[in-house]
Amino acid sequence: MGLVAMLLAYNCLLVAGYVHRRWKLARPGAPPCPKRLRDAEVAQFGIRQLALVGLLAYMFERGAWTPESVGLRPETPLLECILAGEIAFLLVVLVNLAILRVSGTFRSMRLVAVRGNLRVVPRGRAAKWAMAIFIMVFNPFTEEIVMRGILIHQWGLLLGSPAIPIAVGLVLNGALHWYQGWRMQMWHALFFCAAVTLLYSPWGLAAAITAHVFGDVLPLVALRRQLRAAHKARRLALRARSS
């Protein structure tokens, strides 16, 4: 239970830090919120990722968590878990697209999503490469082990029910991704539901990690193309209104 409490406190501190930064930016005379990550923020994110890797490795050696306690299913073939994660991510994308199409918000939300993804991309070439490595290589594993494996699956085992961990996890999931804006919360809620479903499926945490890899890699790889498409669609919409 000590590891669960430690990671809960860590995530609450991250949320509190974000709220404090937003409060400072909202004060009269404060500088505008930067649209891209600064180099110092990239370094901070990288240090946090490496610290989490070190903490998880140390606590694993101490027996504070095991593959089974975080929802890994060694009896299920890894390729099957990977395939399940890929299919789950595709379903999340399709459901999200269907909702946006039905609600008529696809065009506007595409630009919102691109701008949200730009917030985690710095401007310098070296900083971009560093951030890409931390997001695409480290983050899917550390975030899933911490947020789904320990703070939901293992905590649920300790409590005898996953209800409270899932509810807390949903709140933390929304708060930690609030930097992308409130309109992106539906996407993150859909992904959260898919990850938790995979966690308690026969494919377990490995499938959730696979889905998270796709969720972190694809937006960054396609970011430039999506940005051009969003701006082109916006220009066409403005021309249609003015004509």
C-alpha positions as CSV (number, residue, x, y, z in Angstrom):
1,M,0.0,0.0,0.0
2,G,3.0,2.3,0.5
3,L,3.8,2.3,-3.2
4,V,0.2,3.1,-4.1
5,A,0.2,6.0,-1.6
6,M,3.6,7.3,-2.9
7,L,2.4,7.3,-6.5
8,L,-1.0,8.9,-5.6
9,A,0.9,11.7,-3.9
10,Y,3.3,12.1,-6.9
11,N,0.4,12.5,-9.3
12,C,-1.5,14.9,-7.0
13,L,1.7,17.0,-6.9
14,L,1.9,17.0,-10.7
15,V,-1.7,18.2,-10.9
16,A,-1.1,20.8,-8.1
17,G,1.9,22.1,-10.0
18,Y,-0.1,22.4,-13.2
19,V,-2.9,24.3,-11.4
20,H,-0.4,26.6,-9.8
21,R,1.2,27.4,-13.2
22,R,-2.2,28.1,-14.7
23,W,-3.0,30.4,-11.8
24,K,0.2,32.4,-12.3
25,L,-0.5,32.8,-16.0
26,A,-4.0,34.0,-15.3
27,R,-2.9,36.8,-13.1
28,P,-3.1,40.4,-14.5
29,G,0.1,41.3,-16.3
30,A,1.3,37.7,-16.6
31,P,3.1,36.7,-19.8
32,P,1.0,34.6,-22.3
33,C,1.0,30.9,-21.9
34,P,3.8,29.4,-24.2
35,K,2.4,27.4,-27.1
36,R,5.4,25.0,-27.1
37,L,7.5,23.4,-24.4
38,R,10.5,25.2,-23.2
39,D,13.9,23.4,-23.0
40,A,13.7,23.5,-19.2
41,E,10.3,21.7,-19.3
42,V,11.7,19.1,-21.6
43,A,14.5,18.4,-19.1
44,Q,12.1,18.2,-16.2
45,F,9.9,15.8,-18.1
46,G,12.9,13.6,-18.9
47,I,14.1,13.6,-15.4
48,R,10.7,12.6,-14.1
49,Q,10.6,9.7,-16.6
50,L,14.0,8.5,-15.7
51,A,13.2,8.8,-12.0
52,L,10.0,6.8,-12.5
53,V,12.0,4.1,-14.3
54,G,14.5,4.0,-11.4
55,L,11.7,4.0,-8.7
56,L,9.7,1.2,-10.5
57,A,12.9,-0.9,-10.9
58,Y,13.9,-0.4,-7.2
59,M,10.4,-1.2,-5.9
60,F,10.2,-4.3,-8.1
61,E,13.4,-5.6,-6.6
62,R,12.0,-4.9,-3.2
63,G,8.8,-6.9,-4.1
64,A,6.5,-3.9,-3.9
65,W,4.9,-4.9,-7.2
66,T,5.1,-8.0,-9.5
67,P,4.0,-8.6,-13.1
68,E,0.9,-10.3,-11.9
69,S,0.0,-7.6,-9.4
70,V,0.0,-4.9,-12.2
71,G,-2.1,-7.0,-14.6
72,L,0.5,-8.6,-16.9
73,R,-0.7,-12.0,-18.2
74,P,2.4,-14.2,-18.7
75,E,0.1,-17.1,-19.8
76,T,-1.2,-15.0,-22.8
77,P,1.1,-14.9,-25.9
78,L,2.7,-11.5,-26.3
79,L,1.8,-11.2,-30.0
80,E,-1.9,-11.8,-29.0
81,C,-1.6,-9.0,-26.5
82,I,-0.1,-6.6,-29.0
83,L,-2.8,-7.4,-31.6
84,A,-5.5,-6.8,-28.9
85,G,-3.9,-3.4,-28.1
86,E,-3.8,-2.4,-31.8
87,I,-7.4,-3.3,-32.3
88,A,-8.5,-1.5,-29.2
89,F,-6.7,1.7,-30.2
90,L,-8.3,1.5,-33.7
91,L,-11.7,1.1,-32.1
92,V,-11.1,4.2,-29.9
93,V,-10.2,6.2,-33.0
94,L,-13.3,5.0,-34.9
95,V,-15.6,5.7,-31.9
96,N,-14.1,9.2,-31.5
97,L,-14.4,9.9,-35.2
98,A,-18.0,8.8,-35.2
99,I,-18.9,11.1,-32.3
100,L,-17.2,14.0,-33.9
101,R,-18.9,13.4,-37.3
102,V,-22.4,13.0,-35.7
103,S,-21.9,16.1,-33.6
104,G,-20.5,18.1,-36.6
105,T,-17.3,19.1,-34.7
106,F,-14.8,17.1,-36.7
107,R,-13.1,20.0,-38.4
108,S,-12.9,22.2,-35.3
109,M,-11.7,19.3,-33.1
110,R,-9.0,18.4,-35.5
111,L,-7.4,21.8,-35.0
112,V,-7.9,21.5,-31.3
113,A,-6.2,18.1,-31.2
114,V,-3.3,19.3,-33.3
115,R,-2.8,22.4,-31.0
116,G,-3.0,20.1,-28.0
117,N,-0.3,17.8,-29.4
118,L,1.9,20.9,-30.2
119,R,2.0,21.8,-26.6
120,V,4.3,18.8,-25.9
121,V,6.6,19.6,-28.8
122,P,9.5,22.0,-28.2
123,R,11.0,24.1,-31.0
124,G,14.7,23.1,-31.0
125,R,15.8,20.1,-33.0
126,A,17.7,18.5,-30.1
127,A,14.8,19.1,-27.7
128,K,12.4,17.6,-30.2
129,W,14.4,14.4,-30.4
130,A,14.7,14.2,-26.6
131,M,11.0,14.8,-26.1
132,A,10.1,12.3,-28.8
133,I,12.2,9.6,-27.1
134,F,10.7,10.3,-23.7
135,I,7.1,10.3,-25.0
136,M,7.3,7.5,-27.5
137,V,9.7,5.1,-25.7
138,F,9.4,5.7,-22.0
139,N,6.0,7.2,-21.4
140,P,3.7,4.4,-22.6
141,F,5.4,2.0,-20.3
142,T,5.8,4.2,-17.2
143,E,2.4,5.7,-17.4
144,E,0.6,2.4,-17.9
145,I,2.5,0.6,-15.2
146,V,1.9,3.5,-12.8
147,M,-1.6,4.7,-13.7
148,R,-3.3,1.4,-14.7
149,G,-1.0,-1.3,-13.3
150,I,-0.4,0.0,-9.8
151,L,-2.9,2.7,-9.2
152,I,-5.8,0.6,-10.5
153,H,-5.0,-3.1,-10.7
154,Q,-2.7,-3.5,-7.7
155,W,-4.7,-1.0,-5.6
156,G,-7.9,-2.8,-6.5
157,L,-6.4,-6.1,-5.4
158,L,-5.5,-4.5,-2.1
159,L,-9.0,-3.0,-1.6
160,G,-10.8,-6.1,-2.8
161,S,-12.6,-4.0,-5.5
162,P,-11.4,-1.9,-8.5
163,A,-14.3,0.6,-8.2
164,I,-12.5,3.3,-6.2
165,P,-9.1,3.0,-8.1
166,I,-11.0,3.3,-11.4
167,A,-12.9,6.4,-10.3
168,V,-9.7,8.0,-8.9
169,G,-7.8,7.0,-12.1
170,L,-10.4,8.6,-14.3
171,V,-10.2,11.9,-12.4
172,L,-6.3,11.8,-12.5
173,N,-6.4,10.9,-16.2
174,G,-8.5,14.0,-16.9
175,A,-6.5,16.3,-14.7
176,L,-3.1,15.2,-16.0
177,H,-4.2,15.8,-19.6
178,W,-6.1,19.1,-19.0
179,Y,-3.2,21.0,-20.5
180,Q,-4.6,20.0,-23.9
181,G,-7.9,21.7,-23.1
182,W,-11.3,20.6,-21.9
183,R,-12.4,19.7,-25.4
184,M,-9.9,16.9,-25.6
185,Q,-11.3,15.2,-22.4
186,M,-13.7,13.0,-24.4
187,W,-10.7,11.5,-26.3
188,H,-8.8,10.9,-23.1
189,A,-11.9,9.4,-21.4
190,L,-12.4,7.0,-24.3
191,F,-8.8,5.9,-24.2
192,F,-9.0,5.5,-20.4
193,C,-12.0,3.2,-20.8
194,A,-10.3,1.1,-23.4
195,A,-7.1,0.8,-21.3
196,V,-9.0,-0.3,-18.2
197,T,-11.0,-2.8,-20.3
198,L,-7.8,-4.2,-21.7
199,L,-6.3,-4.3,-18.2
200,Y,-9.0,-6.6,-16.9
201,S,-9.2,-8.6,-20.2
202,P,-7.2,-11.8,-20.9
203,W,-4.6,-9.7,-22.6
204,G,-4.0,-7.5,-19.6
205,L,-1.5,-4.6,-19.1
206,A,0.6,-5.6,-22.1
207,A,-2.3,-4.8,-24.4
208,A,-2.9,-1.5,-22.7
209,I,0.8,-0.6,-23.1
210,T,0.5,-1.4,-26.8
211,A,-2.5,0.8,-27.3
212,H,-0.6,3.6,-25.4
213,V,2.4,3.2,-27.7
214,F,0.1,3.9,-30.7
215,G,-1.6,6.7,-28.8
216,D,1.7,8.5,-28.2
217,V,3.6,7.6,-31.4
218,L,1.0,8.3,-34.2
219,P,0.0,11.8,-33.2
220,L,3.7,12.9,-33.1
221,V,4.6,11.2,-36.3
222,A,1.6,12.6,-38.2
223,L,1.6,16.0,-36.5
224,R,3.0,18.1,-39.3
225,R,0.6,16.5,-41.9
226,Q,-2.3,17.0,-39.5
227,L,-1.4,20.6,-38.8
228,R,-1.3,21.4,-42.6
229,A,-4.6,19.6,-43.1
230,A,-6.3,21.4,-40.2
231,H,-5.1,24.8,-41.4
232,K,-6.2,24.1,-45.0
233,A,-9.7,23.0,-43.8
234,R,-9.9,26.2,-41.7
235,R,-9.0,28.4,-44.6
236,L,-11.5,26.7,-46.8
237,A,-14.2,27.1,-44.2
238,L,-13.4,30.8,-43.8
239,R,-13.6,31.3,-47.6
240,A,-16.9,29.6,-47.8
241,R,-18.4,31.8,-45.1
242,S,-17.1,35.0,-46.7
243,S,-18.4,34.1,-50.2
